[in-house]
Amino acid sequence: MEFRRIPSLPPYVFAEIDHLKQELRRAGEDVIDLGFGNPDLPSPELAVDKLGQAARNPRNHRYSASRGLPNLRAAICERYAAQYGVELDPETEAIATMGAKEGFCHLFWVLVEPGDAVLVPSPSYPIHLFAPVFAGAAVTRVPIAPSSELLGALEEAFERSQPRPRVLVVSFPHNPTTTVVDLELMQGVVDFARERDVLVVHDFAYADLGFDGHVPPSILQIEGAKEVAVELYSLTKGFSLAGWRVGFVVGNAAVVHALGRLKSYLDYGTFQPIQIAAITTLRDAADYPVEVNDVYRGRRDALCDGLARIGWAVERPQGTMFVWAPIPQAHRTEGSLAFATMLAREAKVAVSPGEGFGPGGEDHVRFALVENEQRIRQAVRGIGRVLGGR
């Protein structure tokens, strides 16, 4: 049988490093995995307790609602009001999804079709590129630039795109580059979208991870944003509920309604005890992201300070759970996959090759802050031995 869509997917370079990591571990090597951004911090204890309690109630074993329980939608709206000063209607402007990735993919089924075009940052988290492609749309890449140049890059990409883009994808703090923006830049994005009749999809996956005084802004804080934007929020990172798959799409009511209609044909929502536990988490563990944020900041400092000591200077990110590191000049011509392979084999440290994130990523590798500070320091020592640092 000839499969559809699958043949068009490029080789998944992250899988090559993962396979190498598994091979080395089977051989008895202690490989420190800083590649896959899989949060290692525990979920809030009260969430786990509530999950167990709700799971023991047979009434919660039945089908749920594809839009999410009313109280879950109300709880995310309460968080937006408290955190961002944004008022949302839980009936019309919020919908629960099975994690942000599922919500993002299905969102593009209702936004684009063959013949449409989408503006996507480059380098990019892979699903930002392939969700539009799976829906049949063409993609025009917008190079991620310093904040002062982002709007100019967006204008240039819009003008060269044929056909004219229908949707713009943004995501700040940005994965993989860790680029952050302020409300002024978000205002520029909203103004751009309103002037050109473009819908903005803001993936706010790292909403709760900002450092050194940076507070990641919601695009919905901008006046008029609901006319042209939706935002994806997830409990994966800030609340460390990665495997629970609880996300939301909030904002423009027409888009939320369209996604709800599609989802009514596709699923019956996340397992109801998980939704009930998520409600408790949002309402009774609202400060948990502060604890999580502190842990990631400590890990960031351990990695960046350690790399600096061995002669590898990297920018200290103000957001996300990653460090985006330019490959040292002496190894840059090898390419990011070869460099990552060398680190895995010789330093016993797995990282993500930048080329896996598309054009603009080739000269970088991404570190995920998913090991404790002691293990991160151990990783730095291994890298230092390979790179000839002190």
Stockholm file with secondary structure:
# STOCKHOLM 1.0

chainA/1-390         MEFRRIPSLPPYVFAEIDHLKQELRRAGEDVIDLGFGNPDLPSPELAVDKLGQAARNPRNHRYSASRGLPNLRAAICERYAAQYGVELDPETEAIATMGAKEGFCHLFWVLVEPGDAVLVPSPSYPIHLFAPVFAGAAVTRVPIAPSSELLGALEEAFERSQPRPRVLVVSFPHNPTTTVVDLELMQGVVDFARERDVLVVHDFAYADLGFDGHVPPSILQIEGAKEVAVELYSLTKGFSLAGWRVGFVVGNAAVVHALGRLKSYLDYGTFQPIQIAAITTLRDAADYPVEVNDVYRGRRDALCDGLARIGWAVERPQGTMFVWAPIPQAHRTEGSLAFATMLAREAKVAVSPGEGFGPGGEDHVRFALVENEQRIRQAVRGIGRVLGGR
#=GR chainA/1-390 SS CCCSSGGGSCCCHHHHHHHHHHHHHHTTCCCEECSSCCCCSCCCHHHHHHHHHHHTCGGGGSCCCTTCCHHHHHHHHHHHHHHHCCCCCTTTSEEEESHHHHHHHHHHHHHCCTTCEEEEEESCCHHHHHHHHHTTCEEEEEECCCHHHHHHHHHHHHHHCSSCCSEEEECSSCTTTCCCCCHHHHHHHHHHHHHHTCEEEEECTTTTCBCTTCCCCCGGGSTTGGGTEEEEEESSSTTCCGGGCCEEEEECHHHHHHHHHHHHHHCCCSCHHHHHHHHHHHHHCTTHHHHHHHHHHHHHHHHHHHHHHTTCCCCCCSBSSEEEEECCGGGGGGCHHHHHHHIIIIICEECEEGGGGCTTCTTEEEEECCSCHHHHHHHHHHHHHHHTCC
#=GC SS_cons         CCCSSGGGSCCCHHHHHHHHHHHHHHTTCCCEECSSCCCCSCCCHHHHHHHHHHHTCGGGGSCCCTTCCHHHHHHHHHHHHHHHCCCCCTTTSEEEESHHHHHHHHHHHHHCCTTCEEEEEESCCHHHHHHHHHTTCEEEEEECCCHHHHHHHHHHHHHHCSSCCSEEEECSSCTTTCCCCCHHHHHHHHHHHHHHTCEEEEECTTTTCBCTTCCCCCGGGSTTGGGTEEEEEESSSTTCCGGGCCEEEEECHHHHHHHHHHHHHHCCCSCHHHHHHHHHHHHHCTTHHHHHHHHHHHHHHHHHHHHHHTTCCCCCCSBSSEEEEECCGGGGGGCHHHHHHHIIIIICEECEEGGGGCTTCTTEEEEECCSCHHHHHHHHHHHHHHHTCC
//
